[in-house]
Amino acid sequence: MTLPLGISFQGAARTVTGSRHLVRFGPRSWLFDCGIYQGHREEADRVNRAFAFAPAELEAVVLSHAHLDHSGNLPTLVRQGFPGAIHLTPATADLARPLLADSAFLMERDLEHVNRRGQAKKQPPRKPLYRPADVLPTLERFETHGYREPWPLAEGVEVEFWDAGHILGSAVTTFEFRSGGRTLRLGMTGDLGRYRRPILRDPDVPAGVDVLVLESTYGDRLHPPEEETVRELQETVTRTLGRGGRLIVPSFAVGRTQELVATLHDLIERRAIPDVPIFVDSPLARVATGVYRQHPECFDAETHDAFVNHGGAPFGFARLRYVSSAEESKALNEREEPCIIIAGSGMCEGGRVLHHLRYGLGEPRNTVLFVGYQAEGTLGRRLRDGAEVVNIFGEPARRLCEVAALDGFSAHADQAEILDWVGRLDPAPRRIFLVHGEVGPAETLAGLLRERVGAEVTIPAPGEEAALWS
Ligand SMILES: [Zn+2]
């Protein structure tokens, strides 16, 4: 008898946030990713607290990578009685520890503000999704597995991680199910990375996937060529430093900061930009950069060679000056010499970058450089859209500095890169489910995949279930 096998898409279905997919095999079930849903406060709170299954009955979680939209709701799951292990790569484990701790800390602090405001309006206090104390029991569940080292998840189920090339430790995962003399291989991309990027290896191609769950964030878009992005970065840095200004880069702590630093380091080595100090003013980015250093096994050949054989700091991490205390951070603003400051948060919604913006926006010599996506409604988006007056810490600030943006630093494969990667799967998957994308990009990609791969392509609705044996 063949056990029933199915998947239900409980998050990141027709959207890019809150990745969560439930795999059922006979009486057992596992969750693939348990990301936090980011959106308007009330809706997000509801989505994040409510699981459409009993966490106590779940056997295990398999995690694709450490980004919070894939890992950030794990403490809620543990709080609600999930008893099992969380399987992940060693580098993902090391990145997830500080990220989850930071997430719990920010949630608590954010809620203090909300409750203080609510108190004035006599509203009942809200409770955080989870607290810092919930993070430790979550971390204790971690069980690590290297790339290309298959392990048995349960009887008749074998799992394997493959390089995804997205951030340190990120994995494409395959599940091989065996029942009643039949075999099915299910591939889950998590977030698919890119080819020829600094530091990490290119996305790996797993063998023989029958059914593929594929991300589609940039299913309708192409990233600018790398040379163009590097040239624009070089020009922006040169222009800013040339007029004696500072470059302020709001940046995400994990992935983006390390790639940007590697690229700046390379430009300095080639004498394409002046050798000025690079300050990293983000405690989380400092920790994350440390984790990158601890995992040379994830590096591409070039970075690995430079790291292991040539002095240990090839991608510019030795060049960085870390800013520890808030006092040091403020003192940075007294500096007269040109410099580069990388600070969180990436969309300017909080963090130390706000101090640098408050001080730096009014100086025409400076540049604020965006290297990541700026969501609607954020301060980063308003600045990127050219606002001349913005509110910082509740006070209006006039912008006289330059604002620039580079789109080429994305850690997600674009349309061509997704098609290229799927095209390398041999044999081609017969069925593809598109997740982690808005409907528009997913539909464009679905059309191209039907045409080129000949697979049956579905864009599942939230909560939709599918049986997997054909
Ligand atoms: Zn990601």
Boltz pocket constraint, residues with backbone or C-beta under 6 A from the ligand:
constraints:
  - pocket:
      binder: B
      contacts: [[A, 65], [A, 67], [A, 166], [A, 191]]
      max_distance: 6.0
